[in-house]
Amino acid sequence: MNIFLTGSTGFLGGKLIRNLIDETDHHLYLLFRNEKKAEKIISSFTRKQRNRIHLVQGDITSPDCGLREKDKKIIAGKMDVVYHLAALVKFEEDLRDELFRVNFQGTKNILNLAVELGVKKFFHVSTAYTVGRRNIGVEALYDRAAEYNNPYEESKVQSEHLVDSYRDHMDISIFRPAIIVGDSKTGEADSAFTLYGFMRALEVFKKKTIRAGSTGQVYRIIGAMRGTSNFVPVDYVADILSLALYRAENETVYNITNPNPPTNMDILTWIQQALEMNDLSIVEDEGVQDLSSEEQRLNGMIDVFAAYLKSSIIFDDGNTKRLIAGSGIEHLNLSEESIRMIINAYFGTKAVPA
Ligand SMILES: NC(=O)c1ccc[n+]([C@@H]2O[C@H](COP(=O)([O-])OP(=O)(O)OC[C@H]3O[C@@H](n4cnc5c(N)ncnc54)[C@H](OP(=O)(O)O)[C@@H]3O)[C@@H](O)[C@H]2O)c1
């Protein structure tokens, strides 16, 4: 097969192309915008493998994804599948326009390009958090007019509907990972956001409070005692996306989620143990009267995660279970030990300087 990918220089994309090159004979056409990053990726493969990797310069925010005519001619009519992973993974309200430019308009541009190139299948990577403020996640499109926590979620919901509207042009499957964390075997993660942004914020806070001479005070994070965080290891997500080449069904949504997510209280405990600190706790909104200035600073540093610290969502992943059945990929069973290993791997390699 000839496979066209966007977002292959990212956290998930890096893992996915490693799978596709190591485990198949397919040729990959990687859309890149940063030459240095693309070359670094290429250099991690053997000379023989590199013959199956083709770099295509572009940017999803431009019409036709900014492809040169020469490149378009070479690949027209030859691409079997597009994996669309490229996105801006940030939650801030002040990035709303940029989020829609990259995630929505960018998706429109790659869809149009896929139609122009005569692509047969389009695999769209969305997020489980298109669930918005509901407590139950289903494997179907959500209402566009429902309430969402941030412009990232909104841009991804709108994009799913957009992708769906191209179903008469090619086969469409939508994949929705929850919070992607490090490799389940090594803990390795090339990410600075979601769990990693949260851990970094706590690490910076610890350094600042120590510097200011904190004396065993407890700092409260506003959340929900029974709130959970749905982590999925990057290798699990990449394995499912790889398998999709042969098994994904047309017009189907796949939630790639954890059936037994840990509580935020447990996660905070494990992070604190890794950080050798013991002065953070989670309290419910209603229990909080007056936050100290340090607590306000702490909650401000993690405010983009606030909605997620309060929620507890159950996701149906029946379509994903059917996709992996009998394939050798086990349905996710992420142990406490694995999550601790993933957390410890981050603090072992990326510690903020004192
Ligand atoms: N990380 C998570 O926890 C998570 C959870 C659920 C779903 N997802 C979804 O999974 C996908 C991959 O996420 P990730 O964590 O791997 O993200 P990431 O590490 O931030 O990578 C984003 C990728 O998108 C590319 N990109 C961004 N803007 C682009 C543009 N204008 N033109 C071309 N390429 C562009 C980036 O290229 P550069 O290298 O040039 O910047 C990079 O390859 C996204 O669709 C995301 O929404 C992620």
The ligand as a Gaussian input file, in Angstrom:
#p B3LYP/6-31G(d) Opt

LIG

0 1
 N       -1.600000      13.853000      22.834000
 C       -2.785000      13.463000      23.276000
 O       -2.977000      13.215000      24.493000
 C       -3.926000      13.241000      22.306000
 C       -5.107000      12.697000      22.820000
 C       -6.174000      12.462000      21.957000
 C       -6.064000      12.760000      20.616000
 N       -4.906000      13.303000      20.146000
 C       -4.847000      13.594000      18.700000
 O       -3.796000      12.812000      18.138000
 C       -3.198000      13.524000      17.058000
 C       -1.697000      13.562000      17.272000
 O       -1.428000      14.215000      18.510000
 P        0.046000      14.326000      19.100000
 O       -0.061000      14.260000      20.589000
 O        0.947000      13.411000      18.377000
 O        0.385000      15.832000      18.720000
 P        1.799000      16.542000      18.572000
 O        2.898000      15.755000      19.172000
 O        1.603000      17.961000      19.013000
 O        2.028000      16.531000      16.980000
 C        1.254000      17.322000      16.139000
 C        1.659000      17.021000      14.720000
 O        0.854000      17.833000      13.847000
 C        1.728000      18.529000      12.958000
 N        1.147000      19.801000      12.553000
 C        0.603000      20.753000      13.348000
 N        0.217000      21.796000      12.606000
 C        0.500000      21.473000      11.314000
 C        0.340000      22.150000      10.081000
 N       -0.193000      23.380000      10.030000
 N        0.728000      21.522000       8.945000
 C        1.286000      20.289000       8.986000
 N        1.482000      19.608000      10.131000
 C        1.098000      20.210000      11.276000
 C        2.992000      18.737000      13.762000
 O        4.055000      19.072000      12.889000
 P        5.398000      19.832000      13.423000
 O        6.278000      18.729000      13.933000
 O        5.909000      20.497000      12.214000
 O        4.971000      20.766000      14.506000
 C        3.133000      17.370000      14.408000
 O        3.625000      16.429000      13.491000
 C       -3.870000      14.892000      17.016000
 O       -4.864000      14.863000      16.019000
 C       -4.507000      15.037000      18.390000
 O       -5.642000      15.862000      18.353000
 C       -3.837000      13.542000      20.948000

